[in-house]
C-alpha cells in the first residue's frame, strides 16, 4: 500500500475535523442495490508476530524481489493453505 502524500493527509484531516452533520453528501447517490457487494473484500486478519527459522537461500530469494518479503511469505503460505488438499482430493479444514 502506498503512503499518503502530505496533501492527502491534509484533506483527510479537514474532513475528519468536520462533524458528520456538516459533511455534504448531496452529490453522492444513495446505494440501494447491494447485490454486487463483496463481503470481506477489505478485511485484513490480525497479524501475530512469530519466529521462524528459514534456510538462508529461501530468505535471499524472498528479499531479492525487494521490500515486503514478510508479506510475500504470508501470501505464499495463504496460497498454500487455501489450495491444500488431502489425499482423497478433498480440501483440508483450515484451523
TIVO-2410 file (N, C-alpha, C; in nm, 3 decimals):
# residues 95
REC num residu      c1      c2      c3 atome chaine
REC   1      X   0.085  -0.117   0.000     N      A
REC   1      X   0.000   0.000   0.000    CA      A
REC   1      X   0.090   0.124   0.000     C      A
REC   2      X   0.058   0.219  -0.084     N      A
REC   2      X   0.137   0.342  -0.093    CA      A
REC   2      X   0.109   0.433   0.026     C      A
REC   3      X   0.211   0.508   0.064     N      A
REC   3      X   0.194   0.606   0.172    CA      A
REC   3      X   0.118   0.725   0.118     C      A
REC   4      X   0.044   0.791   0.207     N      A
REC   4      X  -0.032   0.909   0.168    CA      A
REC   4      X   0.061   1.028   0.151     C      A
REC   5      X   0.027   1.114   0.055     N      A
REC   5      X   0.104   1.236   0.037    CA      A
REC   5      X   0.063   1.337   0.145     C      A
REC   6      X   0.140   1.443   0.158     N      A
REC   6      X   0.107   1.548   0.256    CA      A
REC   6      X  -0.029   1.609   0.223     C      A
REC   7      X  -0.056   1.628   0.094     N      A
REC   7      X  -0.184   1.686   0.052    CA      A
REC   7      X  -0.301   1.593   0.089     C      A
REC   8      X  -0.285   1.464   0.067     N      A
REC   8      X  -0.390   1.369   0.102    CA      A
REC   8      X  -0.413   1.368   0.252     C      A
REC   9      X  -0.305   1.371   0.329     N      A
REC   9      X  -0.318   1.375   0.476    CA      A
REC   9      X  -0.390   1.502   0.520     C      A
REC  10      X  -0.358   1.615   0.453     N      A
REC  10      X  -0.423   1.743   0.486    CA      A
REC  10      X  -0.572   1.735   0.459     C      A
REC  11      X  -0.609   1.679   0.342     N      A
REC  11      X  -0.751   1.668   0.307    CA      A
REC  11      X  -0.825   1.576   0.404     C      A
REC  12      X  -0.763   1.467   0.443     N      A
REC  12      X  -0.826   1.375   0.539    CA      A
REC  12      X  -0.845   1.445   0.673     C      A
REC  13      X  -0.748   1.523   0.715     N      A
REC  13      X  -0.759   1.594   0.843    CA      A
REC  13      X  -0.873   1.695   0.839     C      A
REC  14      X  -0.892   1.760   0.724     N      A
REC  14      X  -1.001   1.858   0.710    CA      A
REC  14      X  -1.136   1.788   0.724     C      A
REC  15      X  -1.153   1.677   0.655     N      A
REC  15      X  -1.280   1.603   0.662    CA      A
REC  15      X  -1.300   1.543   0.801     C      A
REC  16      X  -1.192   1.490   0.861     N      A
REC  16      X  -1.202   1.430   0.994    CA      A
REC  16      X  -1.242   1.531   1.100     C      A
REC  17      X  -1.206   1.658   1.079     N      A
REC  17      X  -1.237   1.762   1.176    CA      A
REC  17      X  -1.385   1.803   1.170     C      A
REC  18      X  -1.452   1.771   1.061     N      A
REC  18      X  -1.593   1.808   1.047    CA      A
REC  18      X  -1.683   1.714   1.126     C      A
REC  19      X  -1.796   1.767   1.167     N      A
REC  19      X  -1.899   1.681   1.228    CA      A
REC  19      X  -1.971   1.610   1.115     C      A
REC  20      X  -2.028   1.493   1.143     N      A
REC  20      X  -2.099   1.416   1.041    CA      A
REC  20      X  -2.209   1.499   0.975     C      A
REC  21      X  -2.277   1.579   1.054     N      A
REC  21      X  -2.388   1.658   1.001    CA      A
REC  21      X  -2.341   1.767   0.904     C      A
REC  22      X  -2.215   1.805   0.914     N      A
REC  22      X  -2.162   1.912   0.829    CA      A
REC  22      X  -2.105   1.862   0.695     C      A
REC  23      X  -2.099   1.732   0.675     N      A
REC  23      X  -2.043   1.677   0.551    CA      A
REC  23      X  -2.153   1.672   0.445     C      A
REC  24      X  -2.126   1.735   0.330     N      A
REC  24      X  -2.224   1.742   0.221    CA      A
REC  24      X  -2.222   1.613   0.140     C      A
REC  25      X  -2.330   1.538   0.145     N      A
REC  25      X  -2.341   1.413   0.070    CA      A
REC  25      X  -2.440   1.424  -0.046     C      A
REC  26      X  -2.478   1.546  -0.082     N      A
REC  26      X  -2.582   1.566  -0.182    CA      A
REC  26      X  -2.542   1.513  -0.320     C      A
REC  27      X  -2.413   1.512  -0.352     N      A
REC  27      X  -2.370   1.464  -0.483    CA      A
REC  27      X  -2.346   1.313  -0.484     C      A
REC  28      X  -2.355   1.251  -0.370     N      A
REC  28      X  -2.331   1.108  -0.361    CA      A
REC  28      X  -2.465   1.034  -0.365     C      A
REC  29      X  -2.485   0.949  -0.467     N      A
REC  29      X  -2.613   0.878  -0.473    CA      A
REC  29      X  -2.623   0.773  -0.361     C      A
REC  30      X  -2.744   0.756  -0.311     N      A
REC  30      X  -2.766   0.656  -0.207    CA      A
REC  30      X  -2.761   0.517  -0.270     C      A
REC  31      X  -2.690   0.427  -0.204     N      A
REC  31      X  -2.678   0.290  -0.255    CA      A
REC  31      X  -2.799   0.211  -0.205     C      A
REC  32      X  -2.878   0.164  -0.300     N      A
REC  32      X  -2.998   0.088  -0.265    CA      A
REC  32      X  -2.979  -0.060  -0.298     C      A
REC  33      X  -2.910  -0.089  -0.409     N      A
REC  33      X  -2.889  -0.227  -0.451    CA      A
REC  33      X  -2.751  -0.274  -0.405     C      A
REC  34      X  -2.748  -0.365  -0.309     N      A
REC  34      X  -2.624  -0.418  -0.255    CA      A
REC  34      X  -2.593  -0.557  -0.311     C      A
REC  35      X  -2.660  -0.598  -0.419     N      A
REC  35      X  -2.642  -0.733  -0.472    CA      A
REC  35      X  -2.501  -0.758  -0.525     C      A
REC  36      X  -2.432  -0.654  -0.568     N      A
REC  36      X  -2.297  -0.671  -0.620    CA      A
REC  36      X  -2.188  -0.650  -0.516     C      A
REC  37      X  -2.228  -0.633  -0.391     N      A
REC  37      X  -2.130  -0.608  -0.285    CA      A
REC  37      X  -2.045  -0.731  -0.259     C      A
REC  38      X  -1.920  -0.709  -0.227     N      A
REC  38      X  -1.829  -0.818  -0.196    CA      A
REC  38      X  -1.805  -0.821  -0.045     C      A
REC  39      X  -1.841  -0.931   0.017     N      A
REC  39      X  -1.826  -0.944   0.162    CA      A
REC  39      X  -1.680  -0.975   0.192     C      A
REC  40      X  -1.623  -0.902   0.285     N      A
REC  40      X  -1.488  -0.927   0.331    CA      A
REC  40      X  -1.378  -0.878   0.239     C      A
REC  41      X  -1.411  -0.798   0.139     N      A
REC  41      X  -1.310  -0.753   0.041    CA      A
REC  41      X  -1.197  -0.676   0.109     C      A
REC  42      X  -1.229  -0.596   0.206     N      A
REC  42      X  -1.128  -0.514   0.271    CA      A
REC  42      X  -1.090  -0.566   0.409     C      A
REC  43      X  -1.133  -0.687   0.441     N      A
REC  43      X  -1.099  -0.748   0.571    CA      A
REC  43      X  -0.953  -0.786   0.573     C      A
REC  44      X  -0.883  -0.746   0.676     N      A
REC  44      X  -0.744  -0.786   0.695    CA      A
REC  44      X  -0.734  -0.855   0.829     C      A
REC  45      X  -0.705  -0.985   0.827     N      A
REC  45      X  -0.697  -1.055   0.955    CA      A
REC  45      X  -0.585  -0.998   1.040     C      A
REC  46      X  -0.602  -1.005   1.171     N      A
REC  46      X  -0.495  -0.953   1.258    CA      A
REC  46      X  -0.366  -1.033   1.240     C      A
REC  47      X  -0.255  -0.967   1.261     N      A
REC  47      X  -0.125  -1.032   1.246    CA      A
REC  47      X  -0.075  -1.078   1.383     C      A
REC  48      X   0.001  -1.186   1.383     N      A
REC  48      X   0.061  -1.237   1.505    CA      A
REC  48      X   0.211  -1.251   1.480     C      A
REC  49      X   0.292  -1.184   1.560     N      A
REC  49      X   0.436  -1.198   1.539    CA      A
REC  49      X   0.482  -1.339   1.575     C      A
REC  50      X   0.561  -1.398   1.488     N      A
REC  50      X   0.615  -1.532   1.512    CA      A
REC  50      X   0.763  -1.533   1.475     C      A
REC  51      X   0.833  -1.632   1.524     N      A
REC  51      X   0.972  -1.651   1.486    CA      A
REC  51      X   0.980  -1.780   1.407     C      A
REC  52      X   1.040  -1.772   1.288     N      A
REC  52      X   1.057  -1.891   1.204    CA      A
REC  52      X   1.204  -1.902   1.167     C      A
REC  53      X   1.250  -2.023   1.152     N      A
REC  53      X   1.385  -2.047   1.106    CA      A
REC  53      X   1.376  -2.096   0.963     C      A
REC  54      X   1.423  -2.014   0.870     N      A
REC  54      X   1.418  -2.047   0.727    CA      A
REC  54      X   1.560  -2.062   0.673     C      A
REC  55      X   1.574  -2.143   0.570     N      A
REC  55      X   1.704  -2.157   0.505    CA      A
REC  55      X   1.743  -2.023   0.444     C      A
REC  56      X   1.873  -1.992   0.450     N      A
REC  56      X   1.921  -1.862   0.404    CA      A
REC  56      X   1.892  -1.839   0.256     C      A
REC  57      X   1.895  -1.945   0.174     N      A
REC  57      X   1.868  -1.926   0.031    CA      A
REC  57      X   1.722  -1.888   0.008     C      A
REC  58      X   1.632  -1.937   0.092     N      A
REC  58      X   1.490  -1.900   0.083    CA      A
REC  58      X   1.473  -1.753   0.117     C      A
REC  59      X   1.537  -1.709   0.226     N      A
REC  59      X   1.527  -1.569   0.267    CA      A
REC  59      X   1.588  -1.478   0.160     C      A
REC  60      X   1.703  -1.518   0.106     N      A
REC  60      X   1.766  -1.438  -0.001    CA      A
REC  60      X   1.674  -1.427  -0.122     C      A
REC  61      X   1.611  -1.537  -0.159     N      A
REC  61      X   1.518  -1.537  -0.273    CA      A
REC  61      X   1.400  -1.443  -0.248     C      A
REC  62      X   1.342  -1.451  -0.128     N      A
REC  62      X   1.229  -1.365  -0.094    CA      A
REC  62      X   1.270  -1.218  -0.095     C      A
REC  63      X   1.387  -1.188  -0.041     N      A
REC  63      X   1.433  -1.050  -0.035    CA      A
REC  63      X   1.477  -0.998  -0.172     C      A
REC  64      X   1.509  -1.087  -0.264     N      A
REC  64      X   1.556  -1.045  -0.397    CA      A
REC  64      X   1.448  -0.971  -0.475     C      A
REC  65      X   1.322  -0.987  -0.435     N      A
REC  65      X   1.212  -0.919  -0.503    CA      A
REC  65      X   1.187  -0.778  -0.447     C      A
REC  66      X   1.267  -0.738  -0.348     N      A
REC  66      X   1.253  -0.604  -0.292    CA      A
REC  66      X   1.184  -0.607  -0.157     C      A
REC  67      X   1.141  -0.489  -0.115     N      A
REC  67      X   1.078  -0.475   0.017    CA      A
REC  67      X   0.953  -0.560   0.028     C      A
REC  68      X   0.918  -0.597   0.151     N      A
REC  68      X   0.794  -0.668   0.176    CA      A
REC  68      X   0.807  -0.820   0.174     C      A
REC  69      X   0.924  -0.871   0.208     N      A
REC  69      X   0.941  -1.016   0.199    CA      A
REC  69      X   0.854  -1.089   0.301     C      A
REC  70      X   0.826  -1.030   0.416     N      A
REC  70      X   0.740  -1.096   0.514    CA      A
REC  70      X   0.597  -1.105   0.462     C      A
REC  71      X   0.551  -1.000   0.395     N      A
REC  71      X   0.419  -1.002   0.333    CA      A
REC  71      X   0.415  -1.109   0.224     C      A
REC  72      X   0.525  -1.121   0.149     N      A
REC  72      X   0.535  -1.222   0.044    CA      A
REC  72      X   0.524  -1.363   0.104     C      A
REC  73      X   0.592  -1.385   0.217     N      A
REC  73      X   0.584  -1.515   0.285    CA      A
REC  73      X   0.439  -1.542   0.325     C      A
REC  74      X   0.373  -1.440   0.378     N      A
REC  74      X   0.234  -1.456   0.420    CA      A
REC  74      X   0.146  -1.494   0.301     C      A
REC  75      X   0.165  -1.428   0.186     N      A
REC  75      X   0.086  -1.459   0.067    CA      A
REC  75      X   0.112  -1.601   0.018     C      A
REC  76      X   0.239  -1.641   0.018     N      A
REC  76      X   0.272  -1.777  -0.025    CA      A
REC  76      X   0.210  -1.882   0.066     C      A
REC  77      X   0.216  -1.858   0.197     N      A
REC  77      X   0.157  -1.953   0.292    CA      A
REC  77      X   0.004  -1.955   0.281     C      A
REC  78      X  -0.056  -1.837   0.262     N      A
REC  78      X  -0.202  -1.833   0.247    CA      A
REC  78      X  -0.244  -1.909   0.121     C      A
REC  79      X  -0.170  -1.890   0.011     N      A
REC  79      X  -0.200  -1.962  -0.113    CA      A
REC  79      X  -0.191  -2.113  -0.090     C      A
REC  80      X  -0.087  -2.157  -0.020     N      A
REC  80      X  -0.072  -2.300   0.009    CA      A
REC  80      X  -0.187  -2.348   0.098     C      A
REC  81      X  -0.227  -2.267   0.196     N      A
REC  81      X  -0.335  -2.306   0.287    CA      A
REC  81      X  -0.467  -2.319   0.211     C      A
REC  82      X  -0.500  -2.219   0.129     N      A
REC  82      X  -0.627  -2.218   0.057    CA      A
REC  82      X  -0.634  -2.332  -0.044     C      A
REC  83      X  -0.520  -2.365  -0.104     N      A
REC  83      X  -0.520  -2.467  -0.208    CA      A
REC  83      X  -0.480  -2.606  -0.160     C      A
REC  84      X  -0.463  -2.623  -0.029     N      A
REC  84      X  -0.421  -2.753   0.021    CA      A
REC  84      X  -0.535  -2.854   0.011     C      A
REC  85      X  -0.499  -2.975  -0.024     N      A
REC  85      X  -0.596  -3.084  -0.036    CA      A
REC  85      X  -0.536  -3.208   0.029     C      A
REC  86      X  -0.623  -3.290   0.086     N      A
REC  86      X  -0.571  -3.415   0.143    CA      A
REC  86      X  -0.563  -3.521   0.033     C      A
REC  87      X  -0.523  -3.641   0.068     N      A
REC  87      X  -0.501  -3.746  -0.032    CA      A
REC  87      X  -0.626  -3.783  -0.109     C      A
REC  88      X  -0.744  -3.766  -0.051     N      A
REC  88      X  -0.867  -3.804  -0.120    CA      A
REC  88      X  -0.913  -3.697  -0.219     C      A
REC  89      X  -0.841  -3.584  -0.223     N      A
REC  89      X  -0.878  -3.477  -0.315    CA      A
REC  89      X  -0.970  -3.376  -0.253     C      A
REC  90      X  -1.013  -3.399  -0.128     N      A
REC  90      X  -1.098  -3.302  -0.059    CA      A
REC  90      X  -1.013  -3.194   0.004     C      A
REC  91      X  -1.070  -3.075   0.012     N      A
REC  91      X  -0.997  -2.966   0.077    CA      A
REC  91      X  -0.984  -2.997   0.224     C      A
REC  92      X  -0.864  -2.968   0.277     N      A
REC  92      X  -0.842  -2.986   0.420    CA      A
REC  92      X  -0.906  -2.871   0.494     C      A
REC  93      X  -0.948  -2.897   0.615     N      A
REC  93      X  -1.002  -2.790   0.701    CA      A
REC  93      X  -0.891  -2.700   0.745     C      A
REC  94      X  -0.918  -2.570   0.743     N      A
REC  94      X  -0.819  -2.477   0.799    CA      A
REC  94      X  -0.859  -2.446   0.942     C      A
REC  95      X  -0.761  -2.428   1.026     N      A
REC  95      X  -0.786  -2.406   1.169    CA      A
REC  95      X  -0.837  -2.268   1.195     C      A
***
